[in-house]
């Protein structure tokens, strides 16, 4: 069955066609990121205005690339939570319109859960149960996943998400937005052991906190500035030290969750999962504990409609349906 996926939870406008939850016929992503860069973060009004202007074209392009017509679509899967409310409404409203006009079944999908389905779309298969880590600009959460419709929240960030911390540290260092790619790049020539950063402890063992390390970076920058300027080597060392400490916290808590739940499989999704240093550290640490780690392709780490379509297919097989009362929700 061909599933049309629609994803508009943040600044991307994405549409995809996926067959039987695995075969990606098309996956079109249009981003308004360049319009947000000068503001140092996503501006919700800019995001949803661009999505209103582009969604019809993005869906049409996805259909053309897949080589199918609307009558060949058996399901419309659309992200309805969590995300920016205005952005979500664009995707949900468009999907409802197609559902009403064509009578194609409709299904709302949680896009956080779809991040944990992304490796399945990429052709990587694992067994249930597994621990799922979502690490992105807006979310850092651990789940115990027992089936495509069974997600138990084990822990989440108590303040900044990991990706958000990368963005804020990059802003402190005047490196621009988004922060993840530039910090990863600058870390390659930095000394990760020169500066001792630490992530804050949390009451619950599987929760996360990244606001403290962000503040520590700010104090470090103030300490090392000379006449208002940071030496390039100091910037590289701060990037490397921050990146290693933040990712160590992700690795430690994720593997601890696997051990606690008696699970030997870990699936990692979300934008920060595209970080090569993160991938290497997870693989090395998990190998020592004999835990299998699964990543999607780097392209499928970002918000995209292919993962939404894929999970939508699996939920549809479990008799889940939505109707015109489907609502957008900014939280999970």
C-alpha positions in Angstrom: 0.0 0.0 0.0 1.2 3.5 -0.9 1.2 5.9 2.0 1.4 9.7 1.5 3.3 11.2 4.5 3.1 14.9 5.4 5.4 16.4 8.1 5.3 20.1 9.1 6.2 20.1 12.8 8.9 22.8 12.7 10.6 24.7 9.8 10.6 21.9 7.3 7.8 21.2 4.8 8.0 17.5 3.8 6.0 15.0 1.8 6.9 11.4 1.0 5.4 8.3 -0.6 6.4 5.1 1.1 5.2 1.6 0.1 4.3 -0.9 2.8 6.2 1.0 5.4 9.7 0.3 3.9 10.1 1.3 0.3 10.7 5.0 -0.1 9.4 6.1 -3.5 10.0 9.8 -2.8 10.9 12.0 0.2 10.8 15.8 -0.5 12.0 18.2 2.2 11.8 22.0 1.8 13.3 24.0 4.6 13.0 27.6 5.6 16.2 27.4 7.7 18.0 30.1 5.7 15.3 32.6 6.7 15.8 31.8 10.4 19.6 31.9 10.6 19.9 35.6 11.2 17.6 35.4 14.2 19.6 32.5 15.9 16.6 30.2 16.0 13.3 29.2 14.3 10.7 32.0 14.1 7.3 30.2 14.2 5.5 32.8 12.1 8.1 32.7 9.3 8.0 28.9 9.4 4.3 28.4 9.0 3.9 31.1 6.4 6.5 29.4 4.3 4.7 26.1 4.8 1.4 27.5 3.7 3.0 28.8 0.5 4.9 25.6 -0.3 3.0 22.6 1.0 0.9 22.0 -2.2 4.0 22.1 -4.4 6.0 19.9 -2.1 3.2 17.2 -2.0 2.8 17.5 -5.8 6.5 17.0 -6.3 6.5 14.0 -4.0 3.7 12.4 -6.0 5.4 13.1 -9.3 8.8 11.7 -8.1 7.0 8.6 -6.8 5.4 8.2 -10.2 1.9 7.7 -8.8 -1.5 9.5 -8.8 -3.6 10.4 -5.8 -5.9 7.5 -6.5 -3.0 5.2 -5.9 -2.6 6.4 -2.3 -4.2 4.1 0.3 -3.5 6.3 3.4 -2.5 9.8 4.3 -0.3 9.9 7.4 0.3 13.4 8.9 2.3 14.7 11.8 -0.2 16.2 14.3 2.1 16.4 17.4 4.3 17.6 18.9 5.7 20.8 17.3 5.0 24.4 16.5 1.2 24.7 16.5 0.9 26.9 13.5 3.2 24.7 11.4 1.3 21.5 12.5 -2.0 23.1 11.5 -0.7 23.6 8.0 0.0 19.9 7.5 -3.1 18.6 9.3 -5.4 21.0 7.5 -3.9 20.0 4.1 -4.2 16.3 4.9 -7.8 16.7 6.1 -8.6 18.5 2.8 -7.3 15.6 0.7 -9.1 13.1 3.0 -12.4 14.9 2.6 -12.0 15.5 -1.1 -10.8 12.0 -2.1 -12.1 9.8 0.7 -8.6 8.5 1.4 -8.1 7.2 5.0 -6.4 9.7 7.4 -4.1 9.0 10.3 -2.4 11.4 12.7 1.2 10.4 13.7 3.4 11.5 16.6 6.5 12.6 14.9 8.8 11.8 17.9 7.6 8.2 17.6 8.3 8.3 13.9 11.9 9.2 14.6 12.3 5.8 16.2 10.8 4.3 13.0 13.3 6.0 10.8 15.9 3.1 10.8 13.1 0.8 9.6 12.5 3.0 6.6 16.2 3.0 5.9 16.1 -0.7 5.6 17.5 -1.5 9.1 15.4 -4.0 11.0 15.5 -4.7 14.7 13.3 -6.6 17.1 11.1 -5.5 19.9 11.5 -4.4 22.6 14.2 -1.8 22.3 15.2 1.5 24.0 14.7 4.5 21.8 16.6 7.8 22.2 15.2 10.9 20.6 17.8 13.7 20.5 17.0 16.8 18.6 16.7 20.6 18.9 13.4 20.4 20.8 13.5 17.0 22.5 15.8 14.7 24.4 13.8 11.6 25.5 14.3 8.0 26.3 11.5 5.4 25.6 11.0 1.7 26.1 9.4 0.6 22.8 7.5 -2.7 22.9 5.7 -2.3 19.5 4.9 0.2 16.9 2.1 1.5 19.1 3.6 0.9 22.5 6.0 3.6 23.8 6.8 4.0 27.5 8.5 7.3 28.4 11.6 6.5 30.7 13.0 10.0 30.9 13.2 13.4 29.2 15.1 16.7 29.4 14.2 18.8 32.4 15.3 22.1 30.6 17.2 22.5 27.4 17.1 19.7 24.8 20.5 18.6 23.7 20.2 20.1 20.2 19.0 23.4 21.8 22.1 23.4 24.0 24.3 23.0 20.9 22.5 26.0 19.3 22.9 28.2 22.4 26.6 27.3 22.9 27.2 28.2 19.2 25.4 31.5 19.8 27.6 32.2 22.9 30.7 31.5 20.7 29.3 33.6 17.9 29.4 30.6 15.5 26.0 31.1 14.0 22.9 29.0 13.7 22.3 26.1 13.6 24.9 25.1 16.1 25.2 21.4 15.8 27.1 21.2 12.5 29.5 24.0 13.2 30.4 22.7 16.7 31.0 19.3 15.3 33.3 20.8 12.7 35.2 23.0 15.1 35.6 20.1 17.5 37.7 18.2 15.0 40.7 20.5 15.8 39.9 21.0 19.5 41.2 19.3 22.6 38.1 17.7 24.4 40.1 17.4 27.6 41.3 20.9 28.0 38.2 22.2 29.8 36.3 20.2 32.3 32.6 20.6 31.7 29.8 18.5 33.4 26.1 17.9 32.8 23.8 18.5 35.7 22.6 15.5 37.7 18.9 14.8 37.7 16.6 13.3 40.3 15.3 10.7 38.0 18.1 8.4 36.5 17.0 8.7 32.9 16.2 12.4 32.8 18.5 14.9 31.1 19.7 18.4 31.9 21.8 20.6 29.6 21.1 24.1 30.9 24.0 23.9 33.4 26.7 23.0 30.9 25.4 25.8 28.6 25.9 28.3 31.5 29.4 26.8 32.2 30.3 27.5 28.6 29.2 31.1 29.0 31.4 31.5 32.2 34.3 29.9 30.4 34.0 32.3 27.5 34.0 35.3 29.8 37.1 33.9 31.5 39.1 33.4 28.4 38.2 36.5 26.5 41.0 39.0 26.0 39.9 42.5 25.0 36.5 41.0 24.0 38.0 38.4 21.7 38.4 34.6 22.0 41.4 32.9 20.5 40.5 30.4 17.8 42.2 27.5 19.6 40.1 28.3 22.7 36.9 28.2 20.7 37.8 24.8 19.2 38.7 23.4 22.6 35.4 24.7 24.1 33.5 23.1 21.2 35.3 19.7 21.6 34.9 19.7 25.4 31.3 20.6 25.3 30.4 18.2 22.6 32.1 15.2 24.3 30.5 16.0 27.7 27.0 16.4 26.3 27.2 13.2 24.2 28.7 11.3 27.1 25.6 12.1 29.1 23.4 10.7 26.3 25.5 7.6 26.0 25.7 6.9 29.7 21.9 7.2 30.4 20.9 5.4 27.2 23.0 2.4 28.0 22.0 2.5 31.6 18.3 2.4 30.5 19.1 -0.7 28.3 20.6 -2.5 31.2 17.9 -1.5 33.6 15.2 -2.8 31.3 17.1 -5.9 30.2 17.1 -4.8 26.6 20.1 -5.3 24.2 18.9 -3.0 21.4 19.1 0.8 21.2 17.5 2.9 18.4 18.6 6.5 18.1 16.8 9.2 16.1 16.5 13.0 15.7 18.6 15.7 14.2 21.5 15.4 16.7 21.8 11.7 15.7 23.5 12.9 12.5 26.5 13.9 14.5 29.4 11.6 13.5 31.1 11.9 16.9 27.9 10.8 18.6 27.6 7.8 16.3 31.1 6.7 17.0 30.9 7.1 20.7 27.6 5.1 20.9 29.0 2.3 18.8 32.2 2.0 20.9 30.5 2.2 24.3 27.6 -0.1 23.3 30.0 -2.7 21.9 31.6 -3.1 25.3 28.1 -3.8 26.8 27.1 -6.1 23.9 24.2 -3.7 23.0 23.2 -3.3 19.4 22.8 0.3 18.2 20.7 1.3 15.2 20.8 4.6 13.4 18.8 5.9 10.4 20.7 7.4 7.5 21.8 11.0 8.3 19.1 12.3 5.8 16.4 10.5 7.8 17.6 11.9 11.1 16.1 15.3 10.3 12.3 15.8 10.3 11.0 14.1 7.2 7.8 12.7 5.9 9.1 9.2 5.0 9.4 8.2 8.6 5.9 9.5 9.2 4.5 7.6 6.3 6.3 4.4 7.4 5.0 4.5 11.0 1.6 5.5 9.7 1.5 2.3 7.7 2.3 0.1 10.7 -0.3 1.9 12.9 -2.9 1.6 10.1 -2.4 -2.2 10.0 -3.2 -2.1 13.7 -6.6 -0.6 12.8 -5.8 3.0 13.9 -7.7 5.7 12.1 -8.3 9.5 12.4 -11.1 11.6 11.2 -11.9 15.3 10.6 -11.8 15.8 14.4 -8.0 15.2 14.2 -6.3 18.2 16.0 -2.8 19.6 16.1 -1.1 19.6 19.4 2.2 21.4 20.3 3.1 18.9 23.0 3.5 15.1 23.0 
